[in-house]
Amino acid sequence: MSTFKRALLQLHLFVFLAGLTGPIGYMIELNGLVLVFYRMSITVLALLVIGLFAKPSQKVFSSTKITLLGIGSIIALHWVCFYASIKLANVSIALVCFSCTSLFTSLLEPIISSKKMEWKNLLLGALSLLGILLIFHFDIQFRTGILVGLLSAFLAAIFSIINKNVTQNIDTYTIQFYEMLGGVIILSTIILTYNLYSHNSFIWPQKMDWFWLTILALVCTVGSNHLMLSALKHISAFTLNVTLNMEPVYGILLAFVFFKEQKQLGISFFIGFSLIALSVLIQMYRITKQQRITTT
């Protein structure tokens, strides 16, 4: 199997695992801020244990570590907004909002990476956005969740672009560890500051929350992020985010089965999802064709 095809396989497996995070987050009885704090804390502990047996010999400069810590802060805020959107609306709304990441990426990548605007990418992102607009039922009760979900997608676009630019020559263990540690640091600061001024006590998860948090940390974070970071070394940030539009497919199907959210959605949902899936298929066809031309 070629390196490129292996990267695509890793990417799609990562997307499937990412699709599990929404339904799992829905079942955890914690707010988004505390949920993400525990998820990232467990992940850091797991990576510390892994590092005892397989710590890479690669040396990383202090400036690079600081950059990775900063990227981790963006990831943490993205996750907080994502889970907050689930709590404010539902799994389907949060996951579909996440599909806007590709549109935000097509707009931001030329600015952040000083790349030429690719109008085909912008059109594909707009196709996903059209699908989202068809899916949404703009009920008043969901408006706050929609806005928070879109903020989550915006932060995800920034993270993936910056991550692509700085992680090409860094091993995946180092990337994960320092990014997750950066998230823990920023969330610890926010939680401690909030509790200090509001005189609230620290929130501890219940038994089942611990179970789902462990699944989120070990399977949906350590395992899936390793797949994503490995794939990102061989594909573009835009391809990553367009393919991530399939995450709502997996997540919402699970929400249908376990939470019966299909009762809230009409025919526009299926039409919109078809447009999102179409944008993914077109992008995958484009990059596969381009790769075939490059290698011949």
C-alpha positions as CSV (number, residue, x, y, z in Angstrom):
1,M,0.0,0.0,0.0
2,S,1.4,3.4,-1.0
3,T,2.0,6.1,1.6
4,F,-0.7,8.2,0.2
5,K,-3.4,5.5,0.3
6,R,-2.3,4.6,3.9
7,A,-2.8,8.2,4.9
8,L,-6.3,8.2,3.4
9,L,-7.1,5.0,5.3
10,Q,-5.8,6.5,8.5
11,L,-7.8,9.6,7.9
12,H,-11.1,7.8,7.4
13,L,-10.6,5.6,10.5
14,F,-9.8,8.8,12.5
15,V,-13.1,10.3,11.2
16,F,-15.1,7.3,12.3
17,L,-13.6,7.5,15.8
18,A,-14.2,11.3,15.8
19,G,-17.8,10.6,15.0
20,L,-18.1,8.7,18.3
21,T,-17.1,11.7,20.4
22,G,-20.4,13.6,20.0
23,P,-22.7,10.7,21.2
24,I,-20.3,9.9,24.0
25,G,-20.1,13.5,25.1
26,Y,-23.9,13.6,25.2
27,M,-23.9,10.7,27.7
28,I,-21.4,12.4,30.0
29,E,-23.2,14.5,32.7
30,L,-20.6,17.3,32.8
31,N,-20.6,20.7,31.1
32,G,-18.3,21.2,28.1
33,L,-15.5,22.9,30.0
34,V,-15.1,20.3,32.7
35,L,-15.7,17.4,30.3
36,V,-12.8,18.6,28.1
37,F,-10.5,19.2,31.1
38,Y,-10.9,15.6,32.2
39,R,-10.6,14.2,28.7
40,M,-7.3,16.0,28.1
41,S,-6.0,15.3,31.6
42,I,-6.6,11.5,31.2
43,T,-5.0,11.7,27.7
44,V,-1.8,13.4,29.2
45,L,-1.6,10.7,31.9
46,A,-1.9,8.0,29.3
47,L,0.8,9.6,27.1
48,L,3.1,9.9,30.1
49,V,2.7,6.1,30.6
50,I,3.3,5.4,26.9
51,G,6.4,7.6,27.0
52,L,7.9,5.5,29.7
53,F,8.1,2.6,27.2
54,A,8.4,4.3,23.9
55,K,9.6,7.8,24.4
56,P,11.0,9.1,21.1
57,S,14.6,10.2,21.0
58,Q,13.9,13.3,18.9
59,K,14.9,16.6,20.5
60,V,12.4,19.4,20.3
61,F,13.3,23.1,20.8
62,S,11.7,25.1,23.5
63,S,10.1,27.4,21.0
64,T,8.5,24.4,19.3
65,K,7.2,23.1,22.6
66,I,5.6,26.5,23.3
67,T,4.0,26.6,19.8
68,L,2.5,23.1,20.4
69,L,1.2,24.2,23.8
70,G,-0.5,27.1,22.1
71,I,-2.0,24.9,19.5
72,G,-3.3,22.7,22.3
73,S,-5.1,25.6,23.8
74,I,-6.9,26.2,20.5
75,I,-7.9,22.5,20.5
76,A,-9.2,22.7,24.0
77,L,-11.4,25.7,23.2
78,H,-12.6,24.0,20.1
79,W,-13.7,20.9,22.1
80,V,-15.3,23.0,24.8
81,C,-17.4,24.8,22.2
82,F,-18.2,21.5,20.5
83,Y,-19.5,19.9,23.7
84,A,-21.2,23.1,24.8
85,S,-23.1,23.1,21.4
86,I,-24.2,19.5,22.2
87,K,-25.5,20.5,25.6
88,L,-27.2,23.7,24.3
89,A,-28.8,22.0,21.2
90,N,-28.2,18.3,20.5
91,V,-25.7,15.9,18.9
92,S,-27.0,16.4,15.3
93,I,-26.8,20.3,15.5
94,A,-23.3,20.2,16.9
95,L,-22.0,17.7,14.4
96,V,-23.5,19.4,11.4
97,C,-22.1,22.8,12.5
98,F,-18.7,21.1,12.5
99,S,-19.1,20.6,8.8
100,C,-18.5,24.3,8.3
101,T,-14.8,23.7,9.2
102,S,-14.0,23.1,5.5
103,L,-15.5,26.4,4.5
104,F,-13.6,28.3,7.2
105,T,-10.4,26.5,6.2
106,S,-10.8,27.5,2.5
107,L,-11.2,31.1,3.7
108,L,-8.4,31.1,6.4
109,E,-5.7,28.9,4.8
110,P,-4.7,31.5,2.2
111,I,-4.4,34.1,5.0
112,I,-2.6,32.0,7.6
113,S,-0.4,30.1,5.2
114,S,0.0,32.8,2.5
115,K,-1.3,30.4,-0.1
116,K,-3.3,31.4,-3.2
117,M,-7.0,31.2,-2.8
118,E,-8.3,28.0,-4.5
119,W,-11.8,28.7,-5.7
120,K,-12.6,25.0,-6.2
121,N,-12.0,24.5,-2.5
122,L,-14.2,27.5,-1.7
123,L,-17.0,26.1,-3.8
124,L,-16.8,22.7,-2.2
125,G,-16.9,24.4,1.2
126,A,-19.9,26.4,0.1
127,L,-21.6,23.1,-1.0
128,S,-21.2,21.8,2.5
129,L,-22.6,25.1,3.9
130,L,-25.6,24.8,1.6
131,G,-26.2,21.3,3.0
132,I,-26.0,22.6,6.5
133,L,-28.5,25.4,5.8
134,L,-30.9,22.8,4.4
135,I,-30.5,20.6,7.5
136,F,-30.9,23.3,10.1
137,H,-34.3,24.0,11.5
138,F,-33.7,27.5,12.9
139,D,-35.8,27.0,16.0
140,I,-35.2,29.6,18.7
141,Q,-34.2,26.9,21.2
142,F,-31.2,25.9,18.9
143,R,-29.9,29.3,18.0
144,T,-27.3,29.5,20.8
145,G,-26.2,26.0,20.2
146,I,-25.7,26.7,16.5
147,L,-23.6,29.8,17.1
148,V,-21.4,28.0,19.6
149,G,-21.1,25.1,17.1
150,L,-20.0,27.4,14.4
151,L,-17.4,28.9,16.7
152,S,-16.2,25.4,17.3
153,A,-15.8,24.8,13.6
154,F,-13.9,28.1,13.2
155,L,-11.4,27.1,15.9
156,A,-11.0,23.7,14.3
157,A,-10.1,25.3,11.0
158,I,-7.4,27.5,12.7
159,F,-6.0,24.5,14.6
160,S,-5.7,22.2,11.5
161,I,-4.0,24.9,9.4
162,I,-1.4,25.8,12.1
163,N,-0.9,22.2,13.0
164,K,-0.2,21.4,9.3
165,N,2.5,24.1,9.2
166,V,4.4,23.3,12.3
167,T,4.2,19.5,12.7
168,Q,5.8,18.2,9.5
169,N,9.1,17.1,11.1
170,I,7.9,16.3,14.6
171,D,6.9,12.8,15.8
172,T,3.3,12.2,16.6
173,Y,3.9,11.4,20.3
174,T,5.6,14.7,20.9
175,I,2.8,16.6,19.1
176,Q,0.0,14.9,21.1
177,F,1.7,15.2,24.4
178,Y,2.5,18.9,24.3
179,E,-0.8,19.8,22.6
180,M,-2.9,17.9,25.2
181,L,-0.7,19.4,28.0
182,G,-1.4,22.9,26.5
183,G,-5.1,22.2,26.7
184,V,-4.9,21.0,30.3
185,I,-3.0,24.2,31.3
186,I,-5.4,26.6,29.7
187,L,-8.5,24.8,31.0
188,S,-7.0,24.4,34.5
189,T,-6.4,28.2,34.5
190,I,-10.0,28.9,33.4
191,I,-11.6,26.5,35.8
192,L,-9.5,27.6,38.8
193,T,-10.2,31.3,38.1
194,Y,-13.9,30.7,37.6
195,N,-14.2,28.7,40.8
196,L,-12.2,31.3,42.8
197,Y,-14.5,34.1,41.8
198,S,-17.7,32.2,41.9
199,H,-16.9,30.2,45.1
200,N,-17.8,26.9,43.4
201,S,-16.2,23.6,44.4
202,F,-14.3,21.4,41.9
203,I,-16.6,19.0,40.0
204,W,-15.9,15.3,40.1
205,P,-17.3,12.9,37.5
206,Q,-19.7,10.1,38.4
207,K,-18.8,6.4,37.9
208,M,-20.2,6.1,34.3
209,D,-18.7,9.5,33.4
210,W,-15.3,8.1,34.3
211,F,-15.9,5.2,32.0
212,W,-16.9,7.3,29.0
213,L,-14.2,9.9,29.7
214,T,-11.6,7.0,29.6
215,I,-13.0,5.9,26.2
216,L,-12.8,9.5,24.9
217,A,-9.2,9.8,26.1
218,L,-7.7,6.5,25.1
219,V,-9.7,5.6,22.0
220,C,-11.1,8.8,20.6
221,T,-8.1,11.0,21.5
222,V,-4.8,9.1,21.8
223,G,-5.6,6.5,19.2
224,S,-7.5,8.7,16.8
225,N,-5.2,11.7,17.0
226,H,-2.2,9.4,16.2
227,L,-4.1,8.4,13.0
228,M,-4.9,12.0,12.2
229,L,-1.4,13.4,12.8
230,S,0.1,10.6,10.7
231,A,-2.3,11.3,7.9
232,L,-1.8,15.1,8.0
233,K,1.9,14.6,7.1
234,H,0.8,13.5,3.6
235,I,-2.5,15.3,2.9
236,S,-3.6,19.0,3.0
237,A,-5.4,20.6,5.9
238,F,-8.4,21.3,3.5
239,T,-8.6,17.6,2.5
240,L,-8.6,16.7,6.2
241,N,-11.4,19.1,7.0
242,V,-13.5,18.2,3.9
243,T,-13.2,14.5,4.9
244,L,-14.1,15.4,8.4
245,N,-17.5,16.4,7.0
246,M,-18.3,12.6,7.2
247,E,-18.0,12.8,11.0
248,P,-21.6,14.0,11.3
249,V,-22.7,11.0,9.2
250,Y,-21.3,8.6,11.8
251,G,-22.2,10.6,14.8
252,I,-25.8,11.5,13.8
253,L,-26.5,7.9,12.8
254,L,-25.5,6.9,16.3
255,A,-27.6,9.7,17.7
256,F,-30.5,8.3,15.7
257,V,-30.1,4.8,17.1
258,F,-29.5,5.8,20.8
259,F,-31.2,9.2,21.2
260,K,-33.9,9.1,18.5
261,E,-33.0,12.5,17.2
262,Q,-34.4,11.6,13.8
263,K,-37.7,12.7,15.1
264,Q,-36.5,16.3,15.1
265,L,-35.4,16.2,11.4
266,G,-37.3,16.2,8.1
267,I,-36.6,15.7,4.5
268,S,-34.2,18.7,4.4
269,F,-31.9,16.7,6.7
270,F,-31.4,14.0,4.1
271,I,-31.0,16.4,1.2
272,G,-28.5,18.5,3.2
273,F,-26.5,15.4,4.2
274,S,-26.4,14.3,0.5
275,L,-24.7,17.6,-0.4
276,I,-22.2,17.3,2.4
277,A,-21.3,13.7,1.3
278,L,-21.1,14.9,-2.3
279,S,-18.5,17.5,-1.4
280,V,-16.4,14.8,0.3
281,L,-16.6,12.5,-2.7
282,I,-15.7,15.3,-5.1
283,Q,-12.7,16.3,-3.0
284,M,-11.5,12.7,-2.6
285,Y,-11.8,12.2,-6.4
286,R,-9.8,15.4,-7.0
287,I,-6.9,14.5,-4.7
288,T,-6.8,10.9,-5.9
289,K,-6.6,12.0,-9.5
290,Q,-4.0,14.6,-8.7
291,Q,-1.9,12.0,-6.9
292,R,-2.2,9.6,-9.8
293,I,-0.9,12.3,-12.2
294,T,1.9,13.1,-9.9
295,T,3.1,9.5,-9.6
296,T,3.0,8.8,-13.3
